[in-house]
Amino acid sequence: MGKNITQQARGRGGPRYRVRRRAYRFKITYPGLDVEGIAKVVRLFNSPAHSAPLAKIKINTHEFLVPAAEGLYEGQEIEIGKNPKAIGNIVRLKNIPDGTRIFNIEIYPGSGGKYLRSAGSFALIGAKTDKIIVLIKKRKIELDENCRAIIGTAAGHGRLEKPLVKAGKKFHMMLAKGRMWHRTSPVKVNAVDHPFGSGRGKRIKSKIAKRNAPPGAKVGHIRPRRTGIAK
């Protein structure tokens, strides 16, 4: 007797293939565009859904979460406004000098940080014309001059240097992100468990899957636009 193949199990959406909603309870954002001044880092903490540690920042009555900059510490005062010199400050792109490292960049003014939020990521400020050119590795993007970003590099860049040591740690890490791990190659399973199984007879079967077939029933088959002789 065979078993449900991986595609069918994922399509059914059981707990093994479903991300923990609680892991994504923290939302990264910025305060309103009119909020400027001296803010304070209230807390630094880890989030299962983010590779970089998060910083809880308070300014007046506003509290928000952003990825922590490398070197940031609890109790530190940062500036939201025009000062691009200190690490961790939140500044508009038009006020940042060329060549400065930035991360957690907005797509448009007021959108909250969207670009470069993972651990160790950063971009460089390039030329300034009608738009601000931001250099990200081998590519560049053009953004509005009033988009905001954090000065520095996202913390946690050394997280991949420490070995996992055992497979169980990798399993729980991927489970927190809702990723499928590990994946067994279909050709390595028994013939009764997958259309590709056993490795013998690797001919594609001349079966046409139904268009509304459940996940897994179409494995190895191409659904044509139409069947029969063209008239």
N, C-alpha and C positions, 0 to 999 in steps of 0.2 A: 504494500500500500504506500502510495506516495504522500508527499506533504505539500503544503502551500509553499510555492517558491517565493523568493524575496520580494519580487515585484507585487505579488498578491498580498503579502503581509503588510507591505508599506501602504498599499492602496486601501487596505482595510483600516489602517490608522490605529492600531493597538498602542498600548502604553510604551512598548519597546521602541516605537518609531515616532513618538510624539514628544515634543520639547516640553520641559517643565515651564509652565507659564510664570511661576514664581521667580524663575531666574531672570526674567525680563521686566521686573517690577520697577527698575530704576530708569528714568528717562533723562537723557542728556539734553540740556537746553541752556539758553542765555536769558538774562532778564530783558525787559523792554528796551527799545532803542533809546529811550530818554533817560535811562538809569545810568548815572556815572558817579564816580567818587571812589573812596577808599572802602574796600571790602576785606573780609577776614575769612581765612580758611578754618572752618569749624571742625571738620573731620576728614580723615582719609580712610578709605575702606576698600575691600575687594568686592567685585561683583562677579557671579558665575558666568554671566552673559558677556562680560567685557574682558579683554586681555589686559588692558591698562587699569591701574587702580583709579577709583573715582574720588573726587574732592567735592565736599559739600561746602559751598561758599555762601556767606550771608552779607548783604549790604542793606542797611536800613531794615526794612521789614521783609525784604525779598530774600528767599533762599532758593538755590538752584544747584544742579549737579553738572560737573564737567570732568573730562579725563584729567588726571593730575599731571602737571609738568614735572619733568625730571628735576629733582632738588627741592620740590615743594614740601613744606612741613606744616603740621597743625599749629594754629595760632599765628601763622604768617599773615601779614597784611599785603594785599595786592591792590592794584589800581585798575578800575574800569574807566577807560577814557583815552587819553592821548599819549601816555608815557610808554614808549616801546622799549625801554632800556632794561627793565627788570623782568626776570623769568617769572612766568605765571600771569603776567598782566594781560587783560583782555582789551584789545585795541582794534580800531578800524584799519583796514588795509591801506588807506590813503595816508595814514600817519606812521606807517612802518617803513624804515629805511630799506633800500635794496640789499639783498643778500642775507636778510634776517631769517632765522628759522622760525616757522610757525606751524601750528597744528589746530585741529578742531575748527575748521573753516566753514563759514556759512555759504550756502549756495546763493542766497539773495538776502538782503538786509532784513533781519528779524526772523530768519528761518531756524535759528539755533544751529549749533555745530553739526555738520554732516560729513565733511571730508576729513580724512586722516585722524581717526580716533583710536586706532589700535596701538598697542604698545610699541614704542620706538619709532613711530612714524613722524615725519616732518616734511615740510615743503620750504622753498625759498622764494622770497619776493623778487620778481624780475622787473622788467621795464614798466613804466607807468605812462599810459596814453589816456585815451578816453576810458579805458578799462585798466584794471590792475592785472598784470600777467603773473601767474603763480606757477613756479616750476616744480613739478612732482616727478622725480627720477628722470625718465627719458621723455616726458611729455609736458605740455604746458596747457593751462586753462586760463580763460579771461573771466574776471569777476568784477562786480560792481565795487566801486571804491569805498562804499559804506558797509560792506560785509565785514564782520568781525572775526578775529582769530586770537589764539593764545600764543604768547611769545615763548619759544623754547621747543623742546622735544617731548613727546608723550612718554611718560614713565613706564618702566617695566620692560625695557628692550632686551634685558638679559634673561627673560623667562624661558627661552628655548635652550639656553646653555646648560641648564641642570638636567641630567638624564632622568628619564621616567623610571628606570630600574625594573619595573614590573608591568606586565600587561594590564593588571587590574586598575592601575592608576590612569592609564590611557583610556580604559573602558569608562570610568566614571567621568573623566574630562569630556569625552565625546557625548556621553549621556546628558550632561548638563547643557550642552549646546544643541541637543536633538539631532545629532549626526549618527549615521549608521556606521558602526564599527564592531568588529572587523567584517570585511566583505569576502565571502567565499566565491571563487571563480566558478561560474556555472558548469564549465567543462570538467571540473574536478569532482562533482557530486555524482550520485547514482543516476542511471538513466530514468528510473521511475520518479525521480524528484525534480527533473528539469528537462525541457526539450533539448538542451545542449549536453545533457549528462552522459557520462562514461567515456566520451571522446571518440567512440566508435561511430562510424557513419555520420560524418559531419556534413552530409548533404542537407540543404534547406528543403524542408518538407513542402510539398505543393498544396498546402492548405491555405485557404484565404480566411483570415480572421474576420469576424463580424465587426462592424464599425462601432457598435456599442458594447463590445466585449469587455469583461471586467479586467482590472490590471493583472497582467501576467498571461492572459490568454492569447495575447498578440505576440508573445516572445518569439523572435526568429521569423516572423511573418511581416510582409509589407502589405498594407491595406491599399489596394488600387482604387483609383477614382471611380472606375467602372469595370465591369466584367463582361465577358461575352464577345462576340464578333462585332467589330465596328461596322455600322451600316451607313 
